[in-house]
Amino acid sequence: MNKSHFLVINADDFGFSDDVNTAIIQAHEEGILTSTSLMVTGDAAQNAIALAKNHPHLAVGLHLVLVCGKSVLPPAQIPHLVDSQGNFSDNPTQAGLNYQFNQATRAELRLEIAAQLEKFRNSGLNLAHVDGHLHLHVHPVILNILTEFAGEFQIKFIRLPSEELTKNLKIDRRNLFTKIIWSIVFGQLRNYGEGLLKTHNIKFADRVYGLLQTGNMSEEYLLSLIPQIEAELVEIYAHPALVNTDINNGGEIELKALLSHKVRELLTVKGFELSNCAKVTCL
């Protein structure tokens, strides 16, 4: 490889639980993990923040939660977004349609997104990037709100999922129908997002791997994928956990992959430089 190839290895759901936090720190200390995304309303968010401060080389971004999780703001302030307990919808499709077509919901979205960004800022951590739980952050309404807040909250990098269906299916043909649908939907969202982020001078990776193989970013998969990657700025994300849970189904497999010596050696052979979004925005 003649050109530099930068690779961000990110773990989502930092702050979800102590178990997930431990797995993420282990993958950073002993493996190839360079970056993570914090759920500011997660049950173990405060523990995650403390751990991050003890690991200054681990870049931390915001994992925006607008589905399957809790809000920062009280339910009375955002009644169209959450139930009386402050829980968002567990149905991403339903939530997405609500965010698209309900005017009252859109006004409340702006408030809640600002509140999550503010809570992250109050943690004292530097915001390396923004992504979202179940990728709801690439919804056009939400992405537009994020770009409006980019100056105020120093948002310099946002994840836009982008991976080649053909490369994935060459390795693993399971869940074929779902993968085809996701590839079409997120391909269109990527096209929209690229134009929007370029206009606002916000960076994004050339390729982002993880969506089509979610819950099964195994050592074997990475060893087959890495030689196929051609882009210059790449993100691979996973959901490592010590024990598999509903939110991290496959977390043990993904933790093992991030700790794999074979994967690390292959990245070196293929000329990838491990990096994070905070570093690449300075390039």
C-alpha positions, 0 to 999 in steps of 0.5 A, spaced: 500 500 500 502 506 497 497 511 501 496 511 508 490 507 510 487 509 517 483 505 521 478 507 527 476 501 531 470 503 535 465 499 540 458 502 541 454 502 547 459 504 552 456 506 559 450 501 558 452 496 563 459 495 567 460 488 564 460 492 557 464 497 560 469 492 562 469 489 555 471 495 552 476 497 556 479 490 556 479 491 548 482 497 548 488 495 553 489 488 550 487 489 543 486 493 537 480 498 540 481 505 539 475 508 540 468 508 543 461 511 543 458 513 550 450 512 552 450 518 556 443 515 560 446 508 560 446 505 567 453 505 567 455 511 564 458 515 570 463 509 571 464 509 563 466 516 564 471 515 570 474 509 566 475 514 559 478 519 564 483 513 566 485 511 559 486 518 555 488 514 548 481 511 548 477 516 544 470 517 546 464 520 542 456 520 543 452 514 542 446 518 541 440 514 544 433 516 541 430 509 540 431 503 545 433 507 551 432 512 556 432 520 555 436 525 558 430 530 559 424 528 563 418 525 560 414 532 561 418 536 557 418 531 551 411 527 551 411 525 544 418 522 544 418 518 551 413 514 555 412 516 563 418 512 565 422 516 560 423 510 555 423 511 548 420 507 543 423 500 542 421 500 535 426 503 530 421 503 524 415 506 528 420 511 531 423 513 525 416 515 522 414 519 528 420 523 527 419 524 520 412 526 520 410 529 527 411 536 528 411 536 535 416 530 536 421 534 531 421 540 536 422 535 542 427 531 538 431 538 538 431 539 545 433 532 547 439 531 542 441 538 545 440 535 552 445 529 550 450 533 547 450 537 553 450 531 558 456 529 554 460 536 554 459 536 562 462 529 563 469 533 561 470 528 555 472 531 548 467 529 543 471 525 538 465 523 534 457 522 534 453 516 532 447 513 534 444 507 537 441 503 531 443 508 527 437 512 528 442 518 527 442 518 520 435 519 519 435 526 515 431 529 521 436 527 526 442 528 522 440 535 520 439 537 527 446 534 529 449 539 523 445 545 526 449 543 533 455 542 530 458 549 531 456 549 538 458 542 541 464 541 536 461 536 532 467 534 527 466 527 525 459 523 524 458 516 522 455 514 516 454 506 515 457 504 508 459 497 506 459 493 500 454 488 500 458 483 495 464 483 500 459 481 506 456 476 502 462 473 499 464 471 507 457 470 510 451 469 506 446 468 512 440 473 513 441 475 506 434 478 505 435 483 511 442 485 508 439 486 502 434 491 505 439 494 509 444 495 504 439 499 500 436 503 505 442 505 508 445 506 502 440 512 500 441 515 507 449 515 506 448 518 499 443 524 503 448 524 509 454 525 505 452 531 501 449 534 508 456 533 512 460 536 506 456 542 506 457 543 514 465 541 513 464 535 518 468 529 516 466 521 515 469 515 514 470 512 507 467 506 509 464 503 515 463 496 517 459 493 522 452 494 520 451 488 515 454 483 520 452 486 527 452 481 533 457 477 529 463 481 527 468 475 529 475 473 528 474 469 522 469 475 519 475 480 520 480 476 517 476 475 511 474 482 511 481 486 512 484 483 505 478 486 501 478 493 504 481 498 499 478 505 502 483 510 506 479 512 512 475 506 515 471 505 521 470 498 524 465 498 529 463 492 534 459 491 540 464 487 545 461 484 552 463 479 557 457 476 557 452 476 551 445 480 553 439 482 549 443 489 547 450 485 546 448 478 542 454 476 540 458 480 545 463 475 547 465 473 539 466 480 538 470 481 544 474 475 542 475 478 535 478 485 538 483 481 542 485 477 536 493 477 535 491 474 528 487 480 526 492 485 529 498 482 525 493 482 519 492 489 520 500 491 520 501 486 514 496 490 510 498 497 512 493 499 516 494 505 521 490 504 528 487 511 529 481 514 532 476 520 529 479 525 534 486 524 530 483 523 523 479 530 524 486 533 524 489 530 518 
